[in-house]
Amino acid sequence: MSGWRADEAVAALQQAGFSHVVWIPDSFFGQWDAALQRCALSLIRVTREGEAIALAAGLMLGGARPLVILQSTGFFEAGDALRNVVYDLQLPLKLLIGLRSYRAWRAGASQDSAARFAEPLVQAWQIPYQLLDPASVNLTAFATALAALASANHAAALLIVE
């Protein structure tokens, strides 16, 4: 469960300067759904994570500042779209990736392979990232990390421990 209230986390997304959230709600970020529906950000739901990345690319080409929110397993699925957008088109894709079961995996309480491969896969794609755990990082630190993510002139990600 997030240490950040949904309305506060969504306010931090807005303050960072994103124009759109492109996503498929999951168990962690899904708790932000109602707050996202009420905010000024344009909320776009997609059917697949690769579609989210492609849609974000189109938004960037049109001058928007989208944030793609997905879970680690969706990040795995979206690899080809990521490769094309980040390396072929050289667009500054911004990602917020939930690391499913990561906290339990680190404690030896889960065999979920998604937790094992998420961070190494972000590293393999050479995407600069920061890892944040809502259980130990306050909302101010999250907002600061979001602002840095939004202002980066290259692709980057925030990995959020679940």
N, C-alpha and C positions, 0 to 999 in steps of 0.2 A: 504494500500500500504506500502510496506517495506521501512524503513528508510535506509536500506542497499542496495547498488547497487549489482546486481546479481553477477557480476564478482568478487567483493570484498568478498561477502559472500562465494562464491565457493572457492576462494583462502584461506579463513579462514578454510574451511572444509579440504582442502589439507594440510595446515600447521598444523592442529591438528593431522594429521597422519592417517586419515581414508584411507582405500584402495579401498572401494567400496561404492557406494550409491545405496541402494535398495529402490524403491519407485513407487508410482503412483502419477504423478504430479497432483496437485489440484490448486485451484484458487490462493493461496498465494505462495506456493513453485514452482508452475508451471512457474512463471516468471524467475526462475533460470535455466530452461531447456536448453536454448541455451548455457549458460555458462558452465553447467555441461557436455554438449556434447563436448565442446572444451577442457576440462581439462584432467589432467592425471588420475583422478579417474575412475575406471570402473563403468559405469552407467548401472544398471539393472532395467528394468521396469517389473512390475508384474501385474497380473490381480486382485488380492485381497490382502488385507493387511496381512491376516494370512499367505498367501504364502510368503510375504516379510519377515516376521519373521522367517519362516521355512528356507527360502533360506539363510538368514543372519546366522542362526545357522549352516548350513552346511559350509558356508564360514569361520565362526569362528573355527569350528572343523578342517578345513584345514589350519588354521594359518593366515587367513586374518583378517582385522579390519574393518568390514562393519558398516555403519550407515544406519538405517532404517528411512526414512522420510515419514511421513504420516499425515493426518489430524485427528482431534479428532474423527470424526465418523468412520474412518478406524481403529483407536485404539480400539473403542468399538467392532468392528467386529472381531478383531484379538485376543480376550481374551483367547481362549483356546490354541492357538499357543504360546502366551506370557506365559501362565502358565506353559506349558511344557518346553519351552526353559529356562526360568528364574528359575523356582523352581524345576523341575524334572532334567533337564540337568545341571542346575546351571551355565549357560553361561552368560558372562557379556554383555548382549544385550545393545546397545546404540540406543536411539530413539530421533528424532527431531519431535515434535508433534505440528502441527498448531492448535491453538484453534479458530476454526471457530466462528465468530460473538462475540467473547469474549468481545472486547472493547465496542461494541454496547450494549451487554447484561448488562455489568457493569454500563453503563450509563442509563439503563432502556429503551433503544431504540430498543430492540429486544427481542422477545419471543422464540428465537432459543434454544431448550432444550439441544443441543450439548454443548453450552457454559456453561450451568448450571451444567452439569454432568462431564465434562472433567477432571477438576482438582480433584474433589472428587474420581473419578474412578482411577486416577493415585495413589492417596493416598491409596485407598482400596487395590490396587495391591502391595502396599508397595515398590514402585519404587522411589528411591531418585530422586528429580527433582529440577530444577531451572526455574522460570518463567521470561521470557524476553519480553519486548514490544519494537519492532523496532522503534516506534514513540518516545520513550524516552531513549533508550539505544543505545549508539554508537557502531560502528563496533568493536572497540577495546574491549569493554566489551563482545560482542558476541564472538569474537575470544578467549578471556580468558575463557569464559564459555565452548566453544567447546573443548579447550585444557584440561580443567578439566574433561569434559565428557569423552573424549578419553582416559585419563589416569586412570580413575576409574577402579578398579579391580572387579567391580560388575555391575549389570544392573543399568542404570541410564537414565534420560531423560532431555531434554530441552523443555520446553513448550513455544511456540512462539505465542504471542497474535496477533490475526488478527482483 
